[in-house]
Amino acid sequence: MSGNLLNRVFLARLAGTAVFDPNGDPVGKVRDAVATLRSNNQQPRILGLVVEVPLRRRVFVPITRVTSIESGAVVITGLLNMRRFDTRPGEVLVLGEMLDRSITLLESSEEVVVEDMGMEQNRNGDWLIAKVHIMRKGRGLRRKGATSTVAWEEVVGFANTEQNQGVANLLSTLANLRAADLAAVLQDLAPKRRIEVASALEDERLADVLEEMDEDNRVALLAELEGERAADVLGEMDPDDAADLLREVGEERANALLDLMEPEDAEDVLRLMTYEDYSAGGMMTTEPIVLTADSTVADALAAVRQKEISPALASQIYICRQPVETPTGRFIGVVHYQRLLREPPSTLLGSIVDTDSKATNPDATLHEVSSHLASYNMLSLPVVDANERLLGAVTVDDVLDHLLPENWRHDHRENSPVSFKSESI
């Protein structure tokens, strides 16, 4: 193997490192490494790297294709198989399955926790896990114990896959991932490990991840959460996504979770569940940005800046009479984000409202909603009742979720036509 290769590479530190082809063009990012455990406590052999390429597809790159590992960059060569990565029997994900594991020091029988794994290249060119960075248990008031790096042969316990495993070090390698990317990582983990990681995420973070997961996986994951925790996570989800998920878990489980949710959150979700799934009412969110005509441009821009507001919802402000909580008073019209940018901060929204914007009723079909959005180049569409009260808004991303085939998040990573080829060095 030629090129610049470090003698020892700690794999948790390698996570997120950019991967390039020989021409310097970016290919993706390192997400994990694949190893195989061997008998008699021999050093595990590294088989390759898991690399995330465009469209959040995770593919396997044999370690023999790696020509350079430097600070901040990994260079690969040859043909890259774009088949979606799946572990095979006898293979383990180093970061996903070995970090945070409790193991035992042979010399002292002391139980320690794995913080990182160091791979080294031997004379035959094979990469082996030769070093384990460990943390000892803290004593007294110390919350963390001392850390050190030991040889693989000095520890045992990696073969025990039944024990409960921590997640702190794995989560640190995933901290900067977007929700959709973290969802893709979770779906590739073994079920037991997936539940351990999900249980450690904050409610809001886990809610965002569930919204991005395949239908089957998110139903299975929600089923593993304790009732009150599941209800708290549902309360953090967008009401339309929570309603979709509760439709999938079965009536008995859905009713039990609704009883555990905060009454205000449960009310929004219950209202959405009364509509057909593929109708405007079933797809809408009940939490668009709603202001009155005597609010100012400054008020509207402050509302748009909230980080939890999606780009589609931030594209326009819905102007209604009091009350401004859905179902609101009479719907007046919308103010588009671009118009806000052209007006002084003190301008009243009532003077710039677009009253010609068409709304739809909650029974409108998916075809009617998608046709309306396409015809008028809109990112969201107001939904009103027979009394012209605003019930919610359908965004273009919700429409796409319903237009695409089931489990499209998995299918587009599996089948999308991405390819990569580079000249051998």
VOLUMLO-418890 format. One line per field, with one value per residue (C-alpha): residue in three letters; x, y, z. Coordinates in Angstrom, 2 decimals, always signed. Each point is the difference from the previous one (the first is absolute). Layout:
% VOLUMLO-418890
residuo (ala | ...)
east (X | ...)
north (Y | ...)
up (Z | ...)
***
This chain:
% VOLUMLO-418890
residuo (met | ser | gly | asn | leu | leu | asn | arg | val | phe | leu | ala | arg | leu | ala | gly | thr | ala | val | phe | asp | pro | asn | gly | asp | pro | val | gly | lys | val | arg | asp | ala | val | ala | thr | leu | arg | ser | asn | asn | gln | gln | pro | arg | ile | leu | gly | leu | val | val | glu | val | pro | leu | arg | arg | arg | val | phe | val | pro | ile | thr | arg | val | thr | ser | ile | glu | ser | gly | ala | val | val | ile | thr | gly | leu | leu | asn | met | arg | arg | phe | asp | thr | arg | pro | gly | glu | val | leu | val | leu | gly | glu | met | leu | asp | arg | ser | ile | thr | leu | leu | glu | ser | ser | glu | glu | val | val | val | glu | asp | met | gly | met | glu | gln | asn | arg | asn | gly | asp | trp | leu | ile | ala | lys | val | his | ile | met | arg | lys | gly | arg | gly | leu | arg | arg | lys | gly | ala | thr | ser | thr | val | ala | trp | glu | glu | val | val | gly | phe | ala | asn | thr | glu | gln | asn | gln | gly | val | ala | asn | leu | leu | ser | thr | leu | ala | asn | leu | arg | ala | ala | asp | leu | ala | ala | val | leu | gln | asp | leu | ala | pro | lys | arg | arg | ile | glu | val | ala | ser | ala | leu | glu | asp | glu | arg | leu | ala | asp | val | leu | glu | glu | met | asp | glu | asp | asn | arg | val | ala | leu | leu | ala | glu | leu | glu | gly | glu | arg | ala | ala | asp | val | leu | gly | glu | met | asp | pro | asp | asp | ala | ala | asp | leu | leu | arg | glu | val | gly | glu | glu | arg | ala | asn | ala | leu | leu | asp | leu | met | glu | pro | glu | asp | ala | glu | asp | val | leu | arg | leu | met | thr | tyr | glu | asp | tyr | ser | ala | gly | gly | met | met | thr | thr | glu | pro | ile | val | leu | thr | ala | asp | ser | thr | val | ala | asp | ala | leu | ala | ala | val | arg | gln | lys | glu | ile | ser | pro | ala | leu | ala | ser | gln | ile | tyr | ile | cys | arg | gln | pro | val | glu | thr | pro | thr | gly | arg | phe | ile | gly | val | val | his | tyr | gln | arg | leu | leu | arg | glu | pro | pro | ser | thr | leu | leu | gly | ser | ile | val | asp | thr | asp | ser | lys | ala | thr | asn | pro | asp | ala | thr | leu | his | glu | val | ser | ser | his | leu | ala | ser | tyr | asn | met | leu | ser | leu | pro | val | val | asp | ala | asn | glu | arg | leu | leu | gly | ala | val | thr | val | asp | asp | val | leu | asp | his | leu | leu | pro | glu | asn | trp | arg | his | asp | his | arg | glu | asn | ser | pro | val | ser | phe | lys | ser | glu | ser | ile)
east (+0.00 | +1.57 | -0.55 | +0.10 | -1.29 | +0.20 | +1.48 | -2.91 | -3.49 | -2.57 | -3.34 | -2.32 | +2.18 | -0.20 | -3.83 | -1.24 | +3.29 | -0.43 | +0.74 | +1.51 | +0.80 | +3.56 | -0.94 | -0.91 | -3.75 | -2.12 | -1.70 | -1.61 | +0.81 | +1.20 | -2.79 | +1.42 | +2.41 | -0.79 | +2.02 | -0.11 | +0.68 | +2.44 | +0.47 | +2.43 | -0.29 | +2.05 | -0.08 | -3.14 | +0.64 | -1.38 | -1.85 | -0.86 | -1.69 | -3.66 | -0.20 | -3.06 | -0.36 | -2.65 | -3.68 | +1.02 | +0.98 | +2.52 | +2.32 | +2.89 | +3.53 | +2.54 | +3.02 | +2.16 | -1.47 | +1.28 | +3.22 | +0.38 | -1.14 | +1.05 | -1.38 | -3.35 | +0.06 | -0.26 | +0.86 | -1.35 | +0.56 | -1.45 | -3.66 | -2.51 | -2.90 | -3.09 | -2.11 | -1.46 | +2.11 | -1.30 | +2.03 | +0.57 | +0.22 | +3.26 | +0.43 | -0.29 | -0.22 | +2.90 | -1.67 | -3.58 | +0.57 | +3.35 | +0.14 | -1.32 | +0.19 | +0.98 | +3.03 | +2.47 | +3.74 | +1.63 | +2.71 | -2.23 | -3.50 | -1.06 | -3.07 | +0.63 | -1.87 | +1.14 | +0.46 | +1.78 | +1.65 | +3.40 | +0.82 | +3.54 | +1.43 | +2.19 | +2.83 | -2.41 | -1.96 | -3.01 | -1.65 | -0.67 | -1.56 | +3.11 | -0.85 | -3.02 | -0.43 | -1.77 | -1.43 | +0.10 | -2.91 | +0.16 | +0.58 | -1.60 | -1.31 | +1.77 | -2.57 | +2.58 | +2.92 | +3.46 | +0.46 | +2.77 | +0.80 | +0.66 | +0.80 | -2.88 | +1.47 | -0.29 | -3.81 | -2.89 | -3.76 | -0.72 | -1.62 | -2.82 | -2.70 | -2.84 | +1.10 | -1.51 | +2.31 | +0.57 | -0.29 | +1.95 | +2.97 | -2.10 | -2.32 | +2.99 | +0.90 | -3.60 | -0.65 | +0.28 | -2.12 | -3.28 | -3.10 | -0.39 | +3.63 | -0.27 | -3.16 | +1.99 | +2.71 | -2.53 | -1.67 | +3.33 | +0.63 | -1.00 | -3.47 | +1.37 | +2.60 | -2.57 | -2.21 | +2.94 | +0.92 | -3.60 | -0.62 | +2.95 | -1.11 | -1.86 | -3.74 | +0.20 | +2.94 | -1.67 | -3.24 | +1.89 | +1.64 | -3.29 | -1.47 | +2.80 | -0.11 | -1.65 | -3.52 | +0.83 | +3.09 | -1.64 | -2.99 | +2.34 | +2.11 | -3.01 | -1.24 | +3.23 | -0.34 | -1.65 | -3.49 | +0.68 | +3.25 | -1.78 | -2.74 | +2.59 | +1.73 | -3.32 | -0.70 | +3.26 | -0.86 | -1.90 | -3.68 | -0.48 | +2.99 | -1.18 | -3.45 | +1.50 | +2.05 | -2.93 | -2.06 | +2.70 | +0.32 | -3.54 | -3.08 | +0.61 | +3.61 | -0.92 | -2.75 | +2.30 | +2.68 | -2.50 | -1.16 | +3.61 | +0.68 | -0.45 | -3.67 | +0.87 | +2.30 | -2.49 | -2.81 | +1.91 | +0.92 | -3.53 | -1.41 | +2.33 | -0.81 | -3.67 | +0.97 | +0.92 | +3.76 | +0.24 | -2.21 | +1.03 | -1.19 | +2.01 | +3.19 | -0.15 | +1.87 | -2.04 | +2.92 | +0.62 | +1.11 | -3.22 | -0.12 | -2.65 | -0.30 | +1.27 | +3.26 | +3.10 | +2.61 | +2.43 | -2.37 | -0.22 | +3.77 | +0.50 | -2.44 | +1.71 | +3.40 | -1.03 | +2.26 | -2.80 | -1.92 | +0.58 | +0.99 | -3.33 | -2.01 | +2.27 | -0.81 | -3.21 | -1.92 | -3.70 | -2.09 | -3.15 | -2.39 | +0.25 | +0.50 | +3.29 | +0.19 | -1.42 | -2.89 | +0.35 | -2.35 | -0.86 | +2.89 | +0.93 | +2.98 | +3.77 | +3.12 | +2.91 | +3.49 | +1.47 | -2.51 | +1.11 | +3.56 | -1.10 | -1.93 | +1.05 | -0.16 | -2.87 | -2.31 | -3.31 | -0.64 | -3.56 | +1.30 | +2.03 | -2.15 | -0.71 | -3.75 | -0.07 | +1.77 | -2.27 | -0.63 | -1.23 | -2.38 | +1.13 | -1.63 | +2.00 | +1.82 | +3.73 | -0.30 | -1.90 | +2.51 | +3.08 | -1.54 | -0.74 | +3.54 | +1.48 | -2.34 | +0.70 | +3.67 | -0.79 | +1.93 | -3.03 | -3.77 | -2.54 | -2.78 | -3.27 | -3.37 | -3.46 | +0.05 | +3.32 | +1.92 | +3.63 | +0.47 | +3.61 | +2.31 | +1.25 | +3.69 | +1.67 | +2.15 | -3.12 | -1.45 | +3.20 | -0.06 | -3.41 | +0.79 | +3.12 | -0.32 | +0.01 | +3.43 | +1.46 | +2.66 | +1.45 | -0.68 | +1.71 | +3.18 | -0.20 | -0.84 | +0.88 | +2.40 | +3.17 | +3.34 | +3.66 | +3.11 | +3.57 | +3.27 | +2.14 | +3.19)
north (+0.00 | +3.27 | +3.61 | +1.72 | -2.41 | +0.69 | -2.86 | +0.11 | +1.37 | +0.44 | -0.70 | +2.21 | +2.95 | -1.11 | +0.20 | +2.86 | +0.30 | +0.97 | -2.66 | +0.99 | -1.72 | +0.24 | +3.16 | +1.81 | -0.14 | -0.67 | -3.39 | +0.02 | -0.27 | -2.82 | -1.22 | -3.24 | -2.88 | -3.69 | -2.64 | -3.74 | -1.53 | -2.92 | -2.97 | -0.18 | +3.78 | +0.77 | +3.58 | +0.58 | +0.64 | +3.21 | -0.90 | +3.49 | +3.33 | +0.96 | +3.17 | +2.20 | +1.22 | +2.37 | -0.75 | -1.30 | -3.37 | -1.89 | -2.21 | -2.33 | +0.93 | -2.86 | +1.07 | -1.08 | +2.94 | +2.52 | +1.56 | +2.86 | +0.88 | +3.44 | +2.55 | +1.06 | -2.14 | -3.60 | -0.79 | -3.08 | -1.49 | -2.60 | -0.87 | +0.85 | -2.40 | +2.17 | -2.80 | +1.08 | -1.27 | -2.80 | -1.93 | -3.70 | -2.80 | +0.23 | +3.73 | +2.77 | +3.76 | +1.35 | +3.26 | -1.21 | -3.19 | +0.17 | +3.52 | +0.46 | -3.73 | -1.13 | -2.31 | -1.45 | +0.57 | -3.43 | +0.97 | +1.55 | -1.28 | +3.65 | +0.96 | +2.90 | +1.76 | +0.21 | +3.59 | -0.65 | -2.69 | +0.36 | -1.87 | -0.66 | -1.47 | -3.11 | -1.15 | -1.86 | +3.17 | -1.05 | +2.52 | -1.43 | +1.45 | +0.06 | +2.60 | +0.75 | +3.39 | -0.59 | +1.95 | -1.36 | +0.52 | +3.19 | -0.22 | +2.09 | +3.31 | -0.35 | -0.59 | -1.19 | -2.30 | +0.06 | -0.88 | -1.97 | -1.98 | -3.73 | -2.81 | -2.10 | -3.08 | +1.66 | -0.01 | -2.46 | +0.34 | +1.07 | -3.34 | +0.64 | +1.60 | -0.45 | +2.58 | +3.47 | +2.50 | +3.70 | +2.56 | +3.10 | -0.45 | -1.17 | +3.01 | +2.33 | -1.28 | +0.61 | +3.32 | +2.20 | -2.16 | +1.34 | -1.87 | -1.74 | -1.16 | -1.24 | -1.89 | -1.75 | -0.95 | -1.38 | -2.12 | -1.72 | -0.92 | -3.30 | +0.29 | -0.20 | +2.70 | +2.17 | +0.00 | +0.84 | +3.02 | +1.17 | -0.23 | +2.32 | +2.73 | +3.04 | +0.01 | +2.75 | -1.63 | -3.43 | +1.59 | +1.52 | -3.37 | -1.92 | +2.41 | -1.01 | -3.78 | -2.66 | -0.91 | -3.51 | +1.08 | +2.92 | -2.10 | -2.68 | +2.59 | +1.73 | -3.38 | -0.43 | +3.31 | +0.10 | +1.54 | +3.42 | +0.40 | -0.89 | +2.55 | +2.70 | -0.66 | +0.08 | +3.36 | +1.36 | -1.18 | +2.12 | -0.82 | -1.35 | -2.34 | -1.12 | -0.70 | -2.04 | -2.04 | -0.65 | -1.24 | -2.63 | -1.37 | -1.32 | +1.47 | -1.39 | +1.20 | +3.36 | +0.67 | -0.90 | +2.39 | +2.80 | -0.32 | +0.49 | +3.04 | +3.59 | +0.90 | +2.84 | -2.21 | -2.87 | +2.30 | +1.07 | -3.59 | -1.30 | +2.69 | -1.08 | -3.68 | +0.66 | +0.77 | -2.46 | -0.52 | +1.09 | +3.08 | +3.60 | -0.36 | -3.18 | +1.53 | +3.49 | +1.33 | +1.86 | +2.28 | +2.44 | +3.56 | +1.92 | +3.75 | +2.72 | +2.88 | +2.50 | -1.94 | +1.54 | -1.19 | -0.13 | -2.39 | -2.21 | -0.14 | -0.90 | -2.90 | -1.19 | -0.04 | -2.71 | -2.98 | -2.57 | +1.51 | -1.94 | +1.92 | -0.88 | +1.41 | +3.05 | +0.92 | +1.78 | +1.47 | -0.77 | +3.05 | -0.72 | +1.64 | -0.94 | -2.62 | -0.83 | -3.60 | -2.49 | -0.18 | +3.76 | +2.85 | +0.79 | -0.51 | +3.25 | -0.91 | -0.51 | +2.13 | -1.50 | -0.03 | +1.89 | +2.82 | +0.25 | +0.63 | +2.95 | +1.86 | +2.16 | -1.86 | +2.19 | -0.78 | -1.60 | -3.40 | +0.98 | +2.50 | -2.59 | -3.14 | -1.99 | -0.57 | -1.78 | -3.09 | -3.01 | -2.36 | -3.57 | -2.04 | -2.87 | -2.63 | +1.02 | -2.96 | -0.46 | +0.67 | +3.24 | +1.24 | -0.88 | +1.56 | +3.22 | +0.26 | -0.64 | +2.38 | +2.96 | -0.82 | -0.15 | -1.71 | -0.26 | +0.19 | +1.26 | -2.39 | +1.60 | -1.30 | +0.95 | +3.14 | +1.18 | -0.74 | -1.08 | -3.63 | -0.42 | -0.07 | -2.71 | +0.35 | -1.31 | -2.45 | -1.62 | -0.35 | -1.63 | -2.45 | -1.16 | +0.02 | -2.14 | -3.78 | -1.50 | -0.28 | +2.35 | +1.08 | -3.52 | -0.54 | +3.17 | -0.96 | -3.52 | +0.64 | +3.56 | +0.16 | +1.29 | -1.23 | +0.66 | -1.12 | +1.19 | -0.92 | -2.44 | +1.45)
up (+0.00 | -1.09 | +1.03 | +3.38 | +2.63 | +3.70 | +2.03 | +2.46 | -0.57 | +2.77 | -1.63 | +2.08 | -0.99 | -3.64 | +0.00 | -2.15 | -1.90 | -3.66 | -2.62 | -3.36 | -3.28 | -1.43 | -1.93 | +3.20 | -0.61 | +3.12 | +0.20 | +3.45 | +3.71 | +2.24 | +2.28 | +1.43 | -0.53 | -0.48 | +1.85 | +0.53 | +3.42 | +0.07 | +2.33 | +2.93 | +0.59 | -3.10 | -1.22 | -2.16 | -3.67 | -1.55 | -3.18 | -1.17 | +0.67 | -0.12 | -2.08 | -0.36 | -3.58 | -1.48 | +0.72 | +3.44 | -1.41 | +2.12 | -2.06 | +0.78 | -1.06 | +0.40 | +2.02 | -2.96 | -1.96 | +2.54 | -1.24 | +2.45 | +3.50 | +1.14 | +2.41 | -1.43 | -3.15 | -1.20 | -3.64 | -1.76 | -3.43 | -2.37 | -0.56 | +2.69 | +0.41 | +0.55 | +1.47 | +3.34 | +2.91 | +2.22 | +2.54 | -0.65 | +2.58 | +1.90 | -0.69 | +2.59 | -0.29 | +2.03 | +1.06 | -0.03 | +1.99 | +1.82 | +1.44 | +3.55 | +0.66 | +3.51 | -0.19 | +2.50 | +0.47 | +0.16 | +2.49 | +2.67 | -0.94 | +0.12 | -2.06 | -2.38 | -2.82 | -3.64 | -1.23 | -3.30 | -2.10 | -1.65 | -3.22 | -1.15 | -3.22 | +0.31 | -2.25 | -2.28 | -0.68 | +2.10 | +2.31 | +3.47 | +3.15 | +2.14 | +2.65 | +2.18 | +1.66 | +3.30 | +2.91 | +3.52 | +2.35 | +2.04 | +3.72 | +2.74 | -1.27 | -3.34 | -2.71 | -2.52 | +0.55 | -1.50 | -3.66 | -1.64 | -3.14 | +0.33 | -2.40 | -1.35 | +1.70 | +3.43 | +0.02 | -0.42 | -0.31 | -3.56 | -0.81 | +2.51 | -2.14 | +2.53 | +2.55 | +0.08 | -1.65 | +0.57 | -2.79 | +1.04 | -2.33 | -2.95 | +0.39 | -0.01 | -3.50 | -1.16 | +1.74 | -3.10 | -2.30 | -1.33 | +1.10 | -3.37 | +0.07 | +3.59 | -0.98 | -2.75 | +2.51 | +2.50 | -2.65 | -0.72 | +3.65 | +1.58 | +1.65 | +3.55 | -0.68 | -1.80 | +3.10 | +2.28 | -2.12 | -0.42 | +3.73 | +0.66 | -2.43 | +1.27 | -0.71 | -2.64 | -1.78 | -0.03 | -1.29 | -2.94 | -0.72 | +0.10 | -2.54 | -2.40 | +0.50 | -2.14 | +1.11 | +1.23 | +1.93 | +1.78 | +1.04 | +1.36 | +1.82 | +1.56 | +1.21 | +1.98 | +1.85 | +3.42 | -0.15 | +1.52 | -1.95 | -3.24 | +0.79 | +0.72 | -3.32 | -1.87 | +1.62 | -1.48 | -3.53 | -2.49 | +0.59 | -3.53 | +0.36 | +3.44 | -1.42 | -2.86 | +2.46 | +2.33 | -2.95 | -0.55 | +3.56 | +0.40 | +1.67 | +3.51 | +0.22 | -1.59 | +2.54 | +2.90 | -1.25 | -0.63 | +3.62 | +1.14 | -2.19 | +1.10 | -0.65 | -2.39 | -2.10 | +0.02 | -1.14 | -3.13 | -0.85 | +0.57 | -2.26 | -2.81 | +0.47 | -0.85 | -3.60 | -2.71 | -0.24 | -3.65 | +0.40 | +0.65 | +3.60 | +0.50 | -1.42 | +1.53 | +2.99 | +2.60 | +0.87 | -2.88 | +0.76 | +0.74 | +0.73 | -0.05 | -2.45 | +2.59 | +0.53 | -1.58 | -2.46 | +2.94 | +1.82 | -3.09 | -0.52 | +3.66 | -0.43 | -3.19 | +1.74 | +2.46 | -0.66 | +0.39 | -2.94 | -3.21 | -3.18 | -1.60 | +2.92 | +0.22 | -3.60 | +0.98 | +2.93 | +0.38 | +0.92 | +1.98 | +2.43 | +3.67 | +1.34 | -1.73 | +1.28 | -2.50 | -0.65 | -0.24 | -0.65 | -3.61 | -2.42 | -1.80 | -2.18 | -0.01 | +0.05 | -1.92 | +1.46 | -2.96 | +0.55 | +3.65 | -1.15 | -2.15 | +2.70 | +3.00 | +3.35 | +1.26 | -2.94 | +1.05 | -1.57 | -0.80 | -2.56 | -1.95 | +0.34 | -3.15 | +0.14 | -3.35 | +1.36 | -0.39 | +2.89 | -0.11 | +2.14 | +2.25 | -2.24 | -3.09 | -1.54 | -0.34 | -3.74 | +0.59 | +2.56 | -2.07 | -3.13 | +1.88 | +1.37 | -3.44 | -1.83 | +2.28 | +0.83 | +3.72 | +2.79 | +2.29 | -0.32 | +2.57 | +1.06 | +1.17 | +1.19 | -1.26 | +2.16 | -1.49 | +3.19 | -0.50 | +1.06 | -1.06 | -3.00 | -2.34 | -0.90 | -3.13 | +1.99 | +1.49 | -3.50 | -1.26 | +2.92 | -1.19 | -3.73 | +0.34 | +0.48 | +3.49 | +1.63 | -2.62 | +2.49 | -0.10 | -3.71 | -1.21 | +1.87 | -1.41 | -3.63 | -0.98 | -2.97 | +1.68 | -1.29 | +0.62 | -1.85 | +0.29 | -1.62 | +1.94 | +1.34)
***
